[in-house]
Amino acid sequence: MIIEMHTYKTKPGKRSEFLEILRTKSIPAHNEIGMKILDPFLSVEDPDTFFFMRGFPDLPLREPMKAKFYEGELCKRGLENAPMPMLEKYEVVLVKDPEGLVRW
């Protein structure tokens, strides 16, 4: 399994709003495509930061699955543009779970 480890820092006070969009719109769309999302983890040190993981069966499927999401109807209707102004910064690190230890 290939996992993207996401770190998001929202603008002050925007974390809850961003997470609502993620949970109600984005995560269901990811699941329909076959991507796995490990629900957001909230930072206990920063009220504007959260983390989540997005999983793919393997590296060759990662790009086509991402393309299907970002080129899909949900994103075309503006999902991707709606939450982005709420962010101060984000980072994605790609890792491999060779032992299949992450339980979705």
SERO-4910 file (N, C-alpha, C, O; in steps of 0.05 Angstrom, whole numbers):
BEGIN
 pado doro    nc1    nc2    nc3   cac1   cac2   cac3    cc1    cc2    cc3    oc1    oc2    oc3
  Met    A     17    -23      0      0      0      0     18     25      0     38     26     14
  Ile    A     10     44    -16     23     70    -17      6     90     -3    -19     91     -7
  Ile    A     18    106     15      2    125     31     13    153     28     38    157     30
  Glu    A     -5    172     24      2    200     25     -4    209     53    -27    207     62
  Met    A     16    220     67     12    231     93      9    262     90     27    276     82
  His    A    -15    271     95    -22    300     92    -21    315    118    -31    305    138
  Thr    A     -9    338    117     -9    357    140    -21    383    129    -11    395    110
  Tyr    A    -43    392    141    -57    416    132    -58    436    155    -64    428    178
  Lys    A    -51    461    150    -54    483    169    -74    503    156    -68    515    135
  Thr    A    -97    506    169   -116    524    159   -111    552    169    -95    556    188
  Lys    A   -124    571    157   -123    599    168   -137    598    195   -154    580    199
  Pro    A   -131    616    212   -142    616    239   -173    613    239   -187    627    226
  Gly    A   -182    593    255   -211    588    258   -225    574    235   -249    571    236
  Lys    A   -210    565    215   -223    552    191   -221    522    192   -232    509    174
  Arg    A   -208    510    212   -205    481    211   -231    466    211   -234    448    195
  Ser    A   -250    473    228   -276    459    229   -290    460    202   -302    440    193
  Glu    A   -291    483    190   -304    487    164   -291    470    142   -304    457    126
  Phe    A   -264    470    142   -249    454    122   -255    425    127   -260    410    107
  Leu    A   -255    416    152   -260    387    158   -288    379    151   -293    356    142
  Glu    A   -307    397    153   -335    390    146   -337    384    116   -350    365    108
  Ile    A   -323    400     99   -323    395     70   -308    368     65   -317    352     48
  Leu    A   -286    364     78   -271    339     74   -288    315     81   -289    296     65
  Arg    A   -301    316    104   -316    292    113   -342    287     97   -348    264     92
  Thr    A   -356    308     90   -382    305     76   -380    302     46   -398    290     34
  Lys    A   -360    313     34   -358    313      5   -334    298     -6   -336    280    -23
  Ser    A   -311    306      4   -286    295     -8   -281    266     -1   -275    250    -19
  Ile    A   -284    258     24   -279    231     32   -297    211     18   -288    191      8
  Pro    A   -324    216     17   -341    198      2   -333    195    -28   -334    173    -39
  Ala    A   -324    216    -40   -316    215    -68   -290    199    -71   -287    183    -90
  His    A   -272    202    -52   -247    185    -53   -254    156    -50   -244    139    -65
  Asn    A   -272    149    -31   -280    122    -27   -293    109    -51   -288     85    -57
  Glu    A   -309    124    -66   -321    114    -90   -301    105   -111   -305     86   -126
  Ile    A   -278    119   -112   -257    113   -131   -240     89   -121   -226     77   -137
  Gly    A   -241     84    -95   -225     62    -85   -201     71    -68   -186     55    -57
  Met    A   -198     98    -65   -178    108    -47   -188    105    -19   -212    107    -13
  Lys    A   -169    101     -1   -176     98     27   -167    123     42   -145    133     38
  Ile    A   -184    133     59   -177    157     76   -179    148    105   -199    138    114
  Leu    A   -157    153    119   -157    149    148   -165    176    159   -150    195    157
  Asp    A   -188    177    172   -200    202    181   -180    221    193   -159    213    203
  Pro    A   -186    247    191   -168    267    201   -162    264    231   -178    257    247
  Phe    A   -137    270    237   -127    271    264   -122    300    271   -108    314    256
  Leu    A   -133    310    292   -131    338    300   -106    342    317   -101    327    335
  Ser    A    -91    363    311    -68    370    327    -78    379    354    -97    394    357
  Val    A    -65    369    375    -71    378    402    -55    403    409    -60    416    430
  Glu    A    -35    410    393    -18    433    398    -26    457    382    -18    480    390
  Asp    A    -40    453    360    -47    476    343    -76    472    334    -82    453    319
  Pro    A    -94    490    341   -122    487    335   -128    491    305   -151    487    297
  Asp    A   -109    498    289   -113    502    261    -99    481    243    -99    483    219
  Thr    A    -88    460    256    -74    439    241    -87    412    244    -98    406    266
  Phe    A    -87    397    222    -96    369    224    -80    352    204    -67    363    186
  Phe    A    -83    326    207    -68    307    191    -88    286    181   -107    279    195
  Phe    A    -83    275    157    -97    251    148    -81    236    128    -61    246    117
  Met    A    -88    211    124    -74    194    105    -93    185     83   -116    179     88
  Arg    A    -82    185     59    -97    176     35    -82    152     24    -58    155     17
  Gly    A    -95    129     21    -82    105     13    -90     96    -15   -112     99    -24
  Phe    A    -70     83    -28    -73     72    -55    -63     43    -55    -44     37    -40
  Pro    A    -74     26    -71    -65     -2    -71    -36     -5    -78    -22    -21    -66
  Asp    A    -26     11    -97      2     10   -105      9     36   -120     -8     52   -126
  Leu    A     35     40   -125     45     64   -138     34     68   -166     26     90   -173
  Pro    A     33     47   -183     22     51   -210     -7     60   -211    -15     74   -230
  Leu    A    -23     53   -191    -51     61   -190    -55     89   -178    -77    101   -181
  Arg    A    -35     99   -165    -38    125   -151    -46    148   -170    -66    161   -165
  Glu    A    -30    152   -191    -36    175   -209    -63    172   -223    -78    192   -224
  Pro    A    -70    149   -234    -97    147   -247   -120    151   -227   -140    163   -234
  Met    A   -117    141   -203   -138    145   -183   -140    175   -175   -162    185   -172
  Lys    A   -117    188   -171   -118    217   -165   -130    232   -188   -147    250   -184
  Ala    A   -123    225   -213   -134    239   -236   -165    235   -237   -179    254   -244
  Lys    A   -174    211   -231   -203    206   -232   -217    224   -211   -239    234   -217
  Phe    A   -205    228   -188   -217    245   -168   -216    274   -177   -237    288   -177
  Tyr    A   -193    284   -184   -190    313   -191   -203    321   -217   -210    344   -220
  Glu    A   -207    302   -234   -221    307   -260   -251    300   -258   -265    302   -278
  Gly    A   -259    290   -235   -287    281   -231   -306    305   -228   -299    328   -226
  Glu    A   -332    298   -229   -353    317   -228   -352    335   -202   -357    359   -203
  Leu    A   -346    322   -180   -345    337   -155   -324    360   -156   -330    382   -148
  Cys    A   -301    354   -165   -280    375   -168   -287    395   -189   -282    419   -186
  Lys    A   -299    385   -211   -307    404   -232   -327    424   -223   -328    446   -233
  Arg    A   -343    416   -203   -364    434   -192   -352    453   -171   -366    468   -159
  Gly    A   -326    452   -167   -313    471   -150   -303    461   -123   -294    478   -107
  Leu    A   -305    435   -118   -297    426    -92   -268    433    -86   -261    442    -64
  Glu    A   -251    429   -105   -222    434   -100   -217    464    -95   -199    470    -79
  Asn    A   -232    482   -107   -227    510   -103   -240    521    -78   -230    540    -66
  Ala    A   -261    508    -68   -275    518    -44   -258    518    -19   -256    539     -6
  Pro    A   -245    496    -12   -230    496     13   -202    507     11   -190    515     31
  Met    A   -191    509    -13   -163    517    -15   -158    545     -4   -137    549      9
  Pro    A   -175    565     -7   -170    591      5   -170    591     36   -160    609     49
  Met    A   -180    569     48   -180    567     77   -152    558     88   -148    558    112
  Leu    A   -135    549     70   -109    538     79    -87    559     80    -85    577     62
  Glu    A    -70    557    100    -45    572    101    -23    557     87     -8    568     72
  Lys    A    -23    530     92     -3    513     79    -11    484     82    -27    477     99
  Tyr    A      1    468     65     -3    439     68     22    425     57     37    436     40
  Glu    A     25    401     66     48    385     57     39    356     54     22    346     69
  Val    A     49    343     34     43    315     29     69    300     27     87    307     12
  Val    A     71    278     42     95    261     42     85    233     33     65    223     44
  Leu    A     98    221     14     91    195      4    107    173     18    132    175     19
  Val    A     93    153     30    106    132     44     95    105     34     74    104     22
  Lys    A    109     84     41    100     57     34     94     41     59    110     43     79
  Asp    A     73     26     59     66      9     82     71    -20     73     52    -34     65
  Pro    A     96    -29     73    103    -55     61     91    -79     76     87   -100     64
  Glu    A     85    -76    101     74    -98    117     44    -97    119     32   -115    131
  Gly    A     31    -77    107      2    -75    109     -8    -70    137    -29    -81    145
  Leu    A      7    -54    153      0    -50    181    -23    -30    185    -37    -31    205
  Val    A    -26    -12    166    -48      8    168    -74     -6    164    -77    -19    143
  Arg    A    -93     -3    182   -119    -15    180   -139      6    172   -143     25    186
  Trp    A   -151      2    149   -171     21    139   -197     12    149   -218     25    143
***
